[in-house]
Amino acid sequence: MMVFMLTISDLKAHRMKEFMKLINTLEKGSIEECKTLLESFNTEHDKARSIDWLAYEDKAKLWANIFARLDDTAGNAPIVVHLLNSLRILSREKNTLESVITEEYVKCLLRCSGLQVGSPPDPVIGPVECLNGMKVIFNMIFQSEKLQNMFITNKLLDALVMHVRPDDGAPLENQYFLLKTFFIITALAKKTGSIVRNDLNGIEVIVNYIDTMGNTSAPYEKLVADVICEALKVLYNIIHNIFPNNMELTAEIFDSKDFTLLCKMCRLIRRNLLHHVLASEKKMEVDCHSIHLLTVVPPECYEELLRDDESETSAGTTVPIIFEGKDLTAIDCILNVLNTKLDSTDRSPAEPLLVVCCKMARKNRSIRRYLKHRILPPLKKQDVIQRPEIGDSLRNKLCVLIHTPAGCATEVSATLLFTLCKENAAKLVKYTGYGNAAGLLADRGLMLGGRGDDGLYSDDSDSETEEYTEVRDQINSIEGWMKPEPPPLDMTEEQKEFEAMKLVETIDKLTSSKTIQPCLIGPDGKPQPIGSVLELQEAMESSIKTSPRLTASDTDSD
């Protein structure tokens, strides 16, 4: 045991000796000596999230000595990259950052990253130095709100906007990290969205950047796809909070320039959806970030998704899908992505896709009819021989999601199905069963039938299939399928009455203990609590002959 403790002690002493040697060498050593010690320090701590064995005062001294060297990049050109690498490691520790970073350090970092504004570039700083400098800045922004504000004050946003252009001359990897830095600052510092959007013409800059980067018939390579994804994420950050979340977006609330740019953005989203990407996992990322942007554009822009432009296709693009005279290929791509996400155990990523489908279905007739065609095609006998939530179709998967605790995705999936049924309660019950639809119908006061906002939808119809019509009366409307009749109970009337009373007593006990709350459907179409089970029985008996049957009409109107 004693030998082991001495070994640990010796190790700590050796580390400290090497560290002090690094500190002293940075102060007055040669370039070659600094390079050797910096390389050793960086290699040892490259994966470390913190350097716990160093005291705060020692770390502060290291920060100061490194920046002293960086102040003279011309005299320290061979080791600038190693100095920045050391800062990248040190910048992972939040508790040290905020107390040691000064305004002068921030300006030095911006210069070493090629992101200074108002002064000529440092001739020593090349692409490799810029990349490592941006990694330091990224860590600082991620760790500290105080440092976010310091970088914003020193015109980081101006520099980012200035350099977001394909002709900047920077390697793709540098453009990628530039956009990652742009994303993190606009994600964490909420005020930056309006600054970039209103003062720096950010929407136009990013839209044009995406346009140029994706303007090729060749499949996107992995790094190109990464760059486009980061640009899409930045664009979302600077657009999504233009208006309050509860405000419905329409073309009228945007000025003509912004609306034109948003229409162009939708055309680029269509191009992304149709474009081939060499790596399949990157294709999914490009598609998801593209679709996410559709949640923050006015519905008048959705028509741009239906434009048939052959110049937007690429090698590997599928055959266009023409539906009722319009090109719905992009919408089909969205549904394919949704289908994939619904197969995942974690269905929360499907929420933005469902929101987009809901918005498109409510505001664009052509898209709604195609969504209905894909999600809720006319039912056939084979569709109702099992429960609505059993099967591999989109209807089946959405019915599963309706009664699965999945946060907002559960509510949005029910809303999408309701929208595709033109907010007709009877149709929703037809496709999902009353049990699956009950939650949404209760929220909207439609448990006895009726319609929601029917004025949104145009009049168009298609007939039910003949085979569905033949079996319609055999369908259990509560569960939404042709449930086999249970075998008759081999019980006397007295036994049946006894079991019924036991059930009533059990329900009464559960009600008394507040485990369940029996309800009636009130005049407003919503559940209303009752005092006892007897009230429920009396109300049911009195309403059997007067309540309308909640079934769909003879035609399956769209």
N, C-alpha and C positions, 0 to 999 in steps of 0.2 A: 504493500500500500504506500509506503513512504517513497519508494522509487517512482511510483506512478505520479504522486503529487509533485515530486521534483521535476518530472518530465513536463507536466503541465506548466509548472512555474517557469521552467526553462524556455518553453515555447512562447509564453507571454513575454518574457524578457527579450527573446530574440525578435519577436514581432515589433516590440516597442523600439528596440535598437534600430531595426531597419526603417521604421517610420520616422524616427528622429533624423536618421541619415537622409531620408527623402526630404524632410523639411529643410534641413541645412543645405542640402545640395540645390534645392530650388532657390534658396536665397543667394548663394554665391558659387554654385558649382558650374561645371562646363555643360555644354549642350549634350555631349555624349554621356556624361554621368547621369544627367537628368533623364535622358531617354531610357537608359538601362533600368533605373529605379522606377520610373513611371510604368514601364512595360511590366515589371514584376508586380507592382501594386495593382495594376489593372487586371492582370491575369488572375491574381489571387482572389480578387473581390468582384469579378465580372458578373457572377450570378447572385451575389449577396444583396439582400434587400436592405440591410443596414450593417454598420460596422460597430457592433456593440462594445467591443473591447477598447474603443477609443473614447476618451473624455471629450466633452463639448469643446473645451478650450483648444484641444489638439486639432479637432475637425475645423474649427474656425481659423486656426493658424494655417491649415492646409488650403482652405478656400482662399485666404488672403495671398498666400505665396503663389498659387496657381494664377490668380488674376493679375498679380504683379508681372508674371511672365507674359501673360496674354496682352498686357498693355503695350508690349513691344513685340508685335508679331514678326516684324522684319528681322529682329535679332534672334528670334526663337522659332523661325519657320520650320525647321525639321521636327520640332516636338509639339507644334500646335495641336495636331490630331490627338496625341497622347494626353495633353493637358485637358482637352475637351472630353476625352474618354473618362478621365478621372472625375471631372465634374458630373458627367452622366451618372456615375456610380454614387457620388456624394448626394446628388439631387433626389435620390430616392427617399431620403429621410426628412419628413415634414417638420419635425420638431427643431431641426437645425436650420432648415432653409430660411424660415421667416425672420430669424434673428440675425443671420449673417449677410443676407443679400441686401445690397444697397443699390441706389439709383445708378451709380457708376458701373456696378457689376452688370446690371441689366443692359445698359448701353453697350458695354463690351461684348456681351453675349450676342446681341443683335448684330453687331459688326462682324463677329466671328461666324455668324450664320448667314451672312449676306442679306440681312433683313433690315439694315439701317435705312433711314429715310432722310434725304436732305444732304447727304455727303457721298463722295465717290466711293466705289467699292474698294476694299482692302486688297491690294494685288497679291498678297500672300494667301488669301482665303480662296481655295478652290472648291470643287464639288464635294470632296471627301470631308473637308473641314466644315462646310455648310451643313452637311448631313448630320455630323456629330453635334454641331452646335444646336441644330433644331431638336435633336433628341433631348438635350439638356433643357431647352425651353419647354418642350412638351411635358417633361417630368415636373417642372416648376409650376406650370399652369395647372396640371392635374392635382398637385399637392396643396396649393395655397390660393385662397381668394385674394389675399393681400398682393401676391405676386401677379395674379391676373390683372389687377388694376394697375400695377406698375408697368406691365408690358403694354397695356392699352394706352396709358398716358404717354408712353414712348413710341406711339404710332406703329405698334405691331400689326394692327388691322390694315392700316394703309399699305404696309409692306407686303402683307399676304395677298391683298387684292392686286397689287402691282405685279406680283410674280406669278399669279394664277393665269398663265397663258402658255399654250404648247410651244410657242416660239421663244420662250424664255431662255432656251439653251441649256437648261438644267437636265441632268439625266432623269429617266422615269422614276427611279427610286427616290430621288430628291423631291420630285413633284408629288409623289405619293406621301412622303413625310410632311411636306409643306401643307398638303390638304388635311392630313391627320391633325396637325397643329391647328389649322383653321377650324376643323370640326370640334376639337376639344375646347377651344376658347369660346366658340359660339354656343356650345352645349352647356358649359358651366357658368359663363358670365352672361346672364340673360339680356342685359342691356345691349350686348354687342349686335344682336340681330337687327335692331332698328338702325344702328350706326352703319353697319355694312350695307343695309338695304337702302337707306335714305341718303346718307352722306357720301357713300363710296360706290354707288351704282352696282351693288353686289349681285343683284339678280341677273342683270344683263351679262356681267363678267362671267359668272359661273355657267349660265346657260350657253353662252358662246364657247366656253371652254369644253363643256361636254359635247357640244355639237362638233367641234374640231377633233377632239380625241376619238370620237366614235365614227367619224366620217371615213369609213373604209369598208370594202366588200370582204376583206379577209376576216376570219374569225378573230375575236379578241383573245390575245394572249393573257396569261394569268396576271401579269403586272398591270397591263392596260385595264383589265377588268377591275383590279383593286383600285386603280386611280379613279376610274369612273364611279365606283361605289362611294369612295370618299367624297367626291364632288357632289354626288346626289345627296349624301348625308348633310353636307354643308348647306346645300340649297334648301333642304327641308328645315334646317335650323333657322335660316334667315327669313323663311316664308311663314312658318306655321303659327307664329304669334302676331301676325299683322292685325288680326281682329280677335275679339274675345271668343273663347271656345263655344259659347252658346249662340253666336251669331251665324245665321245661315249665309253661306257664301253665294253671291250672285255676281254676274258680270258688271252690274251697275255700280258696285261699291269699289271697283278697281278703276284707276285711271287707264286711259287707252293704251299707254305704253306698257304698263304692267300686264294688262290683259293680253296684249299681243305677245309678250314674252311668255306668259303662262300657256298660251296656245302653242307656241313654239316648243315649250318644255314638254307638253303632251305628245307632240309629234316625235320628240326625241325619246320619250318613254316608250312609244310604240316601236321605234327603231330598236331600242334595247331589248324589248320583249321578243322581237322577231330575229334578233341577231344571234349568231352562233358564238359560243365561247368554248375554247379548247378544253377547259377543265369543267366538268359537270357541276361540281360544288360551287364554283365561281359563277356559273350561269344562274344558279338559284339565288346567289347573293345579289347579282345585278338585277334580276327580276324583282326580288322582294323590296330592295331599296327604290326601284323605279315605281312599283305599285304603291309603296308608302307615300310617295309624293302626291299621288292622286287624291289623297285624303284632304289636301290643303289647296285644291284648285276649285274654282266655281264650276258647276255642272255644264255650263255652256261650252267649256273646253273639251268635254268628253267626245264631242263629234270628231275632234282631231285624231282620236284613236281609230277611227274608221276609214281614214284616208288610205287610198290604195296607191302607194308610191313605190314603183319597182326599184328605185334607186336606194331605198332603205333596206333592201334585202341583202343577205350575205350567204356565203357558202354554208350549206347545211340547213337553210331555212325550210320549213315545212311548206306544203302546198297551201295557198291561200284558202281560207274558209269563207265562201260567199253565202250569205244567208239573207233571203228576201232582197237580193240585189245590192247588199252592202258587204264590205270586207270586214268580217268579225274575227279575223285571225288573232289580233291582239287580245280581244276579250277571251277567246279560247285559251290563250296562253295564261291569262290571269286565273281562269278556272282550273287549269292543269296545276298551277302552283298551289292554289287553294286545296285541291284534291290531295296533293302531296303533304301539305301541312296538316290536314285533317287525319292523315294516317299516323302522325306522330303521337307519342304518349303525351307530350306537352303540347296542348292545342292552343295555348295563349298566342303564339306567333301568327295564328290564323286570324286574329282579331282585326288588324288593319285591312286584310284582304276582304273580310266580311263587310267591314265598314264601306270600303270602296264599292263593292257589289251592291250594297244597299243604296248608296248615293246614285250610282249609275242607273239602277232599276227604277228609282223614283223619278228621275229627271230625263231619261233618254229612252224613248219608246223602242227604238231598234235594239238597243242593248238589253232592255228588259225582256223583250220577246226572245232574244237568243239565250239569256240566262234561264228563262222559263223552259225553253226547248231543251237545255242541257240538264237543269236541276229538277224540274217538275214536268217531264214529258207526260202526255196523256197516259193514264194508268191502264194496264192490261191485267188480265187474270193472274199472270205469274207475279205481278207486283204486289198483290194483296193476299197471296197464300201464306205469307209470313209477316211478322211484325214490321212496321215502317222502319224501325231502327236496326233491322237485320239485313245485311247485304253490303255490297261494295259500291253502290251508286252514290252520287253526291247527295241525293235526297236522304238515303239511309244514314250517311255520315252526319248530316246536319241534324237529323232527328236524334241521333245519339248525343250530339253536343247540347241539344236543348235541355236534356235532363241530366247532364254531367256537370258537376261543379267546376267551371272553367273561367270564373270571373266574368268580365264583360263579354267574352266570346260567346257565352251561353245566351245572353240576352240578344246580342247582335245576330246570332244565327236564327233565332226565332223571328226577329224583325225582318230578316232577309226573306225567309219563307213566306211571311205574312205579306210583304211587299210584292212578291212574285204572284201571290194570290189576289192582287189588287185590293188588299186589306179587306177581303171578304172572309168573315169568320167561318162560314160553312165550307168554303174551299180549303181553308187551312186545316180544318178537321178532317176533310176528305183525304188530304195527302199525309197527315201526321198522326191522326187519331186524336180524339178529344183530350185524352190524358196528357199527351205531349204538348198540346196547344193550350191547356188550361191556364198555365201561368201567364202567358202573354194576354190571353183573352180577359183574365181577371184584372190585369193591370189597366186594360183599355176599356173595361166596362162592357165587354162583348160576350159574356158567358152564356147569354141567351140567344146569341146570333147577332146579325147585323153587319155593318161595314164601318171601317175607319174613315180616312180621308179619301173618299171615292172620287172626289173631283180632280185628283191628280192624274187620273189614268184615262187614256183614250178608250173608245169602244171598239173592241176587236174580239173575235171569238173563233174557237175551233171546237169541233164536236168531240164528245167522249168516244172512246173506242167501243165497238159493238160488244166485244167480249167483257169489258168492264160493266157495261149496262146490264148484261145478262146476270152478273153475280153481285150487283150492287146491293140488293136486298139481303144478301147473305153476310155482308160485312158488319162486324162488330164496330160500331162507330166510336166507342170509347177507346178501343185499342187499335183501330185502324186496319184490321185484317180479318180474313175469313176464319175466325176462331172456331175450332170444332166444338160442336155441342157436347157438354159433359154428359156422361151416362146418368140416367135417372137415379135419384137417391133411393136406396132400399130402406126407406124409413116410413113409419106410420105418420099420420097427420099430427098425432100427439107428440111424437119424437121431434118432428120438424118444429113444432111450436116451442118445445122445450129448448132446442138449440138456438132458436131465434131469440128467446128471452135471455139466454146466457150471453148472446152477442150484444144485446141491448145493455145488459148489466156491465159488461166489459167496457163498452164504449162510454157508459156513464161514469165508470171509475176513472178511465183515462181522462175524461173531460174534467172531473172534479179535481184531479191532481195536476191539471194544466198541461198534461202531456200532449193532448190534442185539443183543437177547438173546432167543433162542428159549426158549419155555416150554412146559410141559405143565400141564394142569389137575389140580391135586392133589386129594386126598380131601376137602379143605375147600372145594372149588369155586373156589379162587383160583389164579392163575397161579404156577407154580413154575419157576425157572430150571433149564435142563439144561446138561450139559457139552458135548455135541456134537450135530450134526444127525442122526447115526445113532440116537441115543437117541430123537429125535422120530419118526423113521421107524418104529422098532421099536414104540414105544408106540402109534402110530396104527394099525399093522397088527393089533396085539393087541386093540385096543379097538373095531374097526369093528363086530364082531358083538355086542359086549356093551353098548355105550353106548346109553342110551335116546335116542330121537329127541326133540329139543327143539322141539315143536310145540304149538300150542294144542289144547284139547279141542274136541269137536264143537259145543259151545255156547259162545257168547260171553258168559260170565257177567259180570255187572257187579259 
